Amino acid sequence: MSATVSTLNTMIEAIAGVVGKEQVITDPAILKRYASDTSLMTPRMPDMVVKVKNTSQVQGVVKIANENNYPVVPRSSGTGTYGTGIPAEGGMVLDLSGMKRIPRTDTRNRWVLIEPGVTFGELRDELAKHGMQPLNPLLPRKDKSVITSVLEREPVLTAKTECDEPIRTMEIVWGTGELFRTGAMAVDTMPAEEIPDKTKSDLCSVGGPGIDWWRLMTGCQGTFGIVTIMNVKIFHQPLMQKVIFLPFNSLEDAVMPFYTIQRREIGHECFVLNAYNLAAILAEKETDIPELVAKLPACCIVLNLWGGQFFPEDRIAYEDKAVAEIADQFKCSITQGLAGVPEASERLQSMLTSPWPGDVYWKERQMGGCLDIVFESGMDKIPIYWNLFRNLAGISGLSTSNLGFYIQPRQRARVCHVEFNIPCDPQSGSIEKIKSFHRSASEAVMNAGAFFYRPYYDWADMIYARSGYTYETIKKLKKIIDPNRTLNPGRINL
C-alpha cells in the first residue's frame, strides 16, 4: 500500500465527502480491473479507485491527495496502449470516465468542447448531428477517450497542416488541486461553454503569456496535470469522397510518389500500410489474415479524395486527374479494389471517421496483443529503419511476415509519424523474449537516427539519456507544478 491503514481510511472518509461514499471503491475484485490496461505492461493494484463527475470533484480529490503526499493516477478509459494508467507507485486511480459532457460545438470555428470521458464513438455520433466529423487517428478503439488520444499525440489521419495539432485550449487541474486554463479559455473562470457568448472570445487562440502550456501537457502521461475539459479541432463532413490505393512492391518504391502527392496537396486522409496491417484491417475473419497477406501488395498508399463543402464534383475530378498524372510519372497503378478485397475502397471509406468496430482490436486480431515502436522521420529514411527492424526480427527468430508498419504524413509530409507493429501472444511463453526484442529494436532504430517523441515503454530512459538539459528542465517544472509528486509518480522518470 502507498499509505498506512489509518491514513488511508482518513483519506477515504475525506474523499467520500467530496464525491460520495459509493464513488470510492476498495473492492479487490474491482481494483484488479484497474491494475492493467490493453498494454503488456506489468500490472499493479491501486489502493482505491475514485470516480468523479466534474472539475470541482477532481480538484477536491487532488487537494486531499496532495496534502497527504498520496499518488493519483488519472485514467479516462481502460484502453491505454502504453500502461500510463497503471499506478506505477500504487495509490489512487482517479476514474474520469464519467465526465462525458459535450457542452458546445462551434461549426464556424470548427471546434468542440469535450470532457475526458467522451469516447470516439460518442463524439462521432454527436458531431454528425451538426454535419461535422472528428479528426480521428487510424481506427481508434471505440471506447478510447478522445482527450487521452490527443494528449498521447496520436496523429490524425488527414495530412492537412491546419489539422495537425488538434488542441486549441483546455482546463487543467495541477497536482496541487489548483485550476488553470490555457490560451483564450483563460479569459474568465465561468463555464468554458459560456465564454464565447459572454466575453466575445472564440476559444481559438492556443497562445498566451509564457510557455505553451498545452505543449507541456501532451505526452506527459498525467504527470503534470489532469485535463478536465478541452476544445479540439473538428472538420466538416464531405459531400463526396473516394478512397483509392496506390500499390507498390516495396516501401522504397512508394517514397517519391508519396512525397509528390503531399507536395501537390492531394487528398484529405492519407497514410501508408504494409500487407500485414492491411490484412488485419480488411480480413473478414481473424483466420483469413495469413491468406490475405499473401495476396495483398507489399505496401499501399491509401488516399481519400475529398469533395468538401463546395463544388465537390469539381474537386474530386481535379484530384483524380492529379493522382493519374503522378501515377503516370512514377509508372505505378491506381485501384479502388485490392486482391482478395474487391470492395476495399467502400469498406475503408466508411471506417475513416469511425472507431474500430470489432470487439477485438485490429492490431490484436491474429495474436491477441501487439507492441509498437513509434517515432517520427522523413519518409525517405523510413525504408532504412524498416529494413533494420526486419533484419533484427529475423536474427531474433521472429516471423517477419507478421510485422506491420503504418506511416502517417504530418503537415503534408514535412515529417511522418511511423509505427512498426509486433503482433504477439500475451499468454505465450516467449512474451519476455518479444519484449526484449522490442527494447533492443527500439534502441537500434533510435541510434540509426529516428526521432522518438513519446517517452513510453522503456523509451524514457533512452530518450532522456540523449536529451541534454531537456530532462533537467522537465524535472524542474514538475517540482514547481507538482511539488509533492502527486500526479502519476514514476512515469517519464519523474
Summary of the structure (lengths in Angstrom):
residues: 494
radius of gyration: 22.9
end to end distance: 19.6
largest distance: 74.6
contacts: 1677
relative contact order: 0.12
helix: 39%
strand: 21%
